[in-house]
């Protein structure tokens, strides 16, 4: 008997808040379970199984009408709690309570959309905040799909240091000619044609699939957060957040520089396994 995929018992980041506008619908997959993520016109975000309880049609094929999600097949509309509230074929009737979409917990934190099972005991995601410094100003860098298992990515991330922001803000251009030399277990030397910069790193797991990478270099401290979304056994979505100690005078270019570096990161992760 084929076992139905289920959500893991923890919070999973599935994308950036800025990428889901009011009235927009997205599809995400967590451990082979397909979900529909949608934002109502009040701005509230929702995460449900991508299946209409009536005929099994993908709800992602439908549309947002006000604060309800409408199935494309028969036009049934579901409120934010998943309950069917309107059926066009019998508009004057009240749909039975049994007509309800399978919903999950869904919140926004650190500019990310997070999903967890409805019965997950740690209902408040704010507990994660206690592991992060209040002064950190995290900004989204990018999301990307990596053709590699989440377990292998986690095991490999700590050995792939990221460039300090002082290097990136100084250059704000191609990093193709940067060289990296390991000094010891946690200290690396970054150098290019003009500069040499020492950097030390610390890597820790805040919760399953959510890791923090700290970089200290010449008096500055930068933090990268990696949120891993396991899609299946060989594919993972990786969501990157950056908090440099000091944003440069051109923060957009700084984020673009790290986005460029993340392409090299993806290549390294996919080539290893």
C-alpha positions as CSV (number, residue, x, y, z in Angstrom):
1,X,0.0,0.0,0.0
2,X,1.4,3.4,-1.0
3,X,1.7,5.7,2.0
4,X,0.5,9.2,1.6
5,X,3.2,11.9,2.1
6,X,2.8,13.9,5.3
7,X,4.4,17.1,6.6
8,X,7.4,16.7,9.0
9,X,6.8,17.7,12.6
10,X,8.6,21.0,12.4
11,X,8.4,24.4,10.7
12,X,9.5,24.4,7.1
13,X,10.2,27.5,5.1
14,X,8.7,27.3,1.6
15,X,9.6,30.7,0.1
16,X,9.9,34.5,0.6
17,X,6.9,36.5,1.7
18,X,7.7,39.2,-1.0
19,X,7.1,36.6,-3.7
20,X,3.5,36.0,-2.8
21,X,1.2,39.0,-3.4
22,X,-2.4,39.4,-2.4
23,X,-4.6,37.2,-4.5
24,X,-1.7,35.1,-5.7
25,X,-1.5,31.3,-5.6
26,X,1.7,29.2,-5.6
27,X,2.5,25.4,-5.5
28,X,5.1,24.1,-3.1
29,X,6.2,20.5,-2.3
30,X,7.5,19.3,1.0
31,X,8.7,15.7,1.2
32,X,6.6,14.8,-1.9
33,X,3.4,16.4,-0.4
34,X,2.0,19.0,-2.8
35,X,0.6,22.1,-1.1
36,X,-1.2,25.2,-2.4
37,X,0.0,28.4,-0.8
38,X,-2.2,31.5,-1.3
39,X,-2.6,35.0,0.1
40,X,-6.1,36.5,0.6
41,X,-6.9,40.1,0.0
42,X,-6.4,40.9,3.7
43,X,-2.8,39.8,3.3
44,X,-3.2,36.6,5.3
45,X,-1.2,33.6,3.9
46,X,-2.6,30.0,3.9
47,X,-1.2,26.6,3.2
48,X,-3.5,23.6,2.3
49,X,-3.2,20.3,0.6
50,X,-3.5,21.0,-3.1
51,X,-6.7,19.0,-3.5
52,X,-10.3,20.0,-3.5
53,X,-12.3,17.8,-1.0
54,X,-15.1,17.5,-3.6
55,X,-13.5,15.9,-6.7
56,X,-9.8,16.1,-6.0
57,X,-9.0,18.9,-8.4
58,X,-5.8,20.8,-7.7
59,X,-6.9,24.0,-5.9
60,X,-3.9,25.8,-7.4
61,X,-5.8,25.8,-10.7
62,X,-8.4,28.0,-9.1
63,X,-8.4,31.6,-8.0
64,X,-8.6,33.9,-5.0
65,X,-11.9,35.7,-4.6
66,X,-11.7,38.2,-1.8
67,X,-10.6,36.1,1.2
68,X,-11.7,32.8,-0.2
69,X,-10.1,30.2,-2.5
70,X,-12.3,29.0,-5.4
71,X,-11.8,25.6,-7.1
72,X,-11.8,25.9,-10.8
73,X,-13.8,22.7,-11.5
74,X,-17.2,23.5,-9.9
75,X,-16.4,26.9,-8.4
76,X,-16.7,25.8,-4.8
77,X,-15.3,28.5,-2.5
78,X,-13.4,27.9,0.7
79,X,-12.7,30.3,3.5
80,X,-9.4,30.8,5.3
81,X,-10.2,28.0,7.8
82,X,-10.7,25.6,4.9
83,X,-14.4,25.4,5.3
84,X,-16.5,25.4,2.1
85,X,-18.7,28.5,2.2
86,X,-20.3,28.6,-1.2
87,X,-21.4,26.2,-4.0
88,X,-22.6,28.0,-7.2
89,X,-24.9,25.1,-8.2
90,X,-27.0,25.5,-5.0
91,X,-26.1,29.1,-4.0
92,X,-28.8,29.4,-1.3
93,X,-27.7,26.4,0.7
94,X,-25.2,26.2,3.5
95,X,-22.5,23.7,2.7
96,X,-22.1,20.9,5.3
97,X,-19.2,21.1,7.8
98,X,-17.7,18.0,6.2
99,X,-16.8,19.9,3.1
100,X,-13.5,21.3,4.2
101,X,-10.0,21.5,2.7
102,X,-7.1,19.9,4.5
103,X,-5.3,22.9,6.1
104,X,-1.9,23.4,7.8
105,X,-0.3,26.0,10.0
106,X,1.1,28.8,8.0
107,X,2.9,31.9,9.3
108,X,5.4,34.5,8.1
109,X,8.7,35.1,10.0
110,X,12.0,36.7,8.9
111,X,10.5,37.4,5.5
112,X,9.8,33.7,4.9
113,X,6.6,31.8,4.7
114,X,6.7,28.8,7.1
115,X,4.4,25.7,7.1
116,X,3.9,23.1,9.8
117,X,1.3,20.4,10.6
118,X,-1.9,21.7,12.3
119,X,-1.2,19.4,15.2
120,X,2.4,20.5,15.7
121,X,2.9,21.0,19.4
122,X,5.2,24.1,18.9
123,X,2.5,26.3,17.5
124,X,4.5,29.5,17.8
125,X,7.4,29.9,15.4
126,X,8.6,32.9,17.4
127,X,10.7,30.5,19.5
128,X,13.2,30.5,16.7
129,X,13.8,34.2,17.3
130,X,15.4,33.5,20.6
131,X,18.3,31.9,18.7
132,X,19.0,35.0,16.7
133,X,20.4,38.3,17.6
134,X,17.7,41.1,17.8
135,X,20.0,43.5,16.0
136,X,20.2,41.4,12.9
137,X,18.5,42.9,9.8
138,X,17.9,39.8,7.6
139,X,17.1,40.4,4.0
140,X,16.2,37.8,1.3
141,X,19.0,36.9,-1.1
142,X,17.4,34.2,-3.3
143,X,15.6,30.8,-3.4
144,X,17.0,28.1,-5.6
145,X,16.4,24.4,-6.4
146,X,19.3,22.1,-5.8
147,X,19.4,18.6,-7.3
148,X,20.8,17.0,-4.2
149,X,19.2,15.5,-1.0
150,X,18.6,17.8,2.0
151,X,20.8,15.6,4.1
152,X,23.8,15.9,1.8
153,X,23.3,19.6,1.5
154,X,23.3,20.0,5.3
155,X,26.4,17.9,5.7
156,X,28.3,19.9,3.0
157,X,27.2,23.5,3.8
158,X,29.6,24.0,6.7
159,X,32.6,23.3,4.5
160,X,31.6,25.9,1.9
161,X,32.3,29.3,3.5
162,X,30.7,32.4,2.1
163,X,32.6,35.6,1.3
164,X,32.6,38.3,4.0
165,X,30.5,41.3,3.2
166,X,33.5,43.6,3.4
167,X,34.9,41.8,0.3
168,X,31.6,41.9,-1.5
169,X,30.8,45.5,-0.7
170,X,34.3,46.5,-1.8
171,X,33.9,44.7,-5.1
172,X,30.2,44.7,-5.9
173,X,31.2,43.0,-9.2
174,X,32.1,39.6,-10.4
175,X,33.7,37.3,-7.9
176,X,35.0,34.9,-10.5
177,X,38.7,35.6,-9.7
178,X,38.4,35.3,-6.0
179,X,40.6,32.6,-4.4
180,X,39.9,30.7,-1.2
181,X,42.7,29.1,0.9
182,X,42.0,27.1,4.0
183,X,44.2,28.2,7.0
184,X,42.8,25.7,9.5
185,X,39.5,24.0,10.3
186,X,37.4,27.2,10.6
187,X,39.7,30.0,9.3
188,X,40.0,30.8,5.6
189,X,41.9,33.3,3.5
190,X,40.1,35.1,0.8
191,X,42.2,36.8,-1.8
192,X,42.0,38.4,-5.2
193,X,44.3,40.5,-7.3
194,X,44.1,43.4,-4.9
195,X,43.3,42.2,-1.3
196,X,43.8,39.5,1.2
197,X,41.1,38.9,4.0
198,X,41.1,36.4,6.8
199,X,37.7,35.1,7.9
200,X,36.6,32.6,10.6
201,X,33.3,30.7,10.5
202,X,30.8,29.1,12.9
203,X,28.0,26.8,11.7
204,X,25.0,25.7,13.8
205,X,21.6,24.1,13.3
206,X,18.8,26.2,14.9
207,X,16.1,23.5,14.1
208,X,15.9,20.7,11.5
209,X,16.4,22.3,8.1
210,X,17.2,25.8,9.4
211,X,20.9,26.6,9.9
212,X,23.0,29.7,10.7
213,X,26.4,30.4,9.2
214,X,28.4,33.1,11.0
215,X,31.4,34.9,9.5
216,X,33.8,37.1,11.4
217,X,36.4,39.1,9.4
218,X,38.5,42.0,10.4
219,X,36.1,43.3,13.0
220,X,32.9,42.7,11.1
221,X,30.3,39.9,11.7
222,X,28.0,38.6,9.0
223,X,25.3,36.0,9.2
224,X,23.7,33.8,6.4
225,X,20.6,31.8,7.2
226,X,19.9,28.7,5.1
227,X,16.3,27.3,5.1
228,X,16.1,23.9,3.5
229,X,12.9,22.7,2.0
230,X,13.1,19.0,1.2
231,X,11.1,18.4,-2.0
232,X,12.0,14.7,-2.4
233,X,15.0,12.4,-1.9
234,X,17.0,14.1,-4.6
235,X,15.8,17.6,-4.8
236,X,15.8,20.5,-2.3
237,X,14.8,24.1,-2.3
238,X,17.3,26.4,-0.5
239,X,16.2,29.8,0.8
240,X,19.0,32.2,1.7
241,X,18.8,35.2,4.0
242,X,21.6,37.6,4.7
243,X,22.4,39.9,7.6
244,X,25.7,41.7,7.2
245,X,27.0,43.7,10.1
246,X,26.8,46.8,8.0
247,X,24.8,47.2,4.8
248,X,26.8,49.0,2.2
249,X,25.6,52.3,0.6
250,X,24.3,50.1,-2.2
251,X,22.4,47.2,-0.4
252,X,20.7,46.0,-3.6
253,X,24.1,45.5,-5.3
254,X,25.4,43.7,-2.2
255,X,22.4,41.3,-2.3
256,X,23.0,40.7,-6.0
257,X,26.6,39.9,-5.3
258,X,25.6,37.2,-2.8
259,X,23.0,35.9,-5.3
260,X,25.8,35.6,-7.8
261,X,27.9,33.7,-5.2
262,X,24.9,31.4,-4.5
263,X,25.1,30.1,-8.1
264,X,28.7,28.9,-7.3
265,X,27.4,27.4,-4.1
266,X,24.7,25.4,-6.0
267,X,27.3,24.1,-8.5
268,X,29.5,23.0,-5.7
269,X,26.7,21.2,-3.9
270,X,25.5,19.4,-7.0
271,X,28.9,18.4,-8.2
272,X,29.9,16.7,-4.9
273,X,27.2,14.1,-4.8
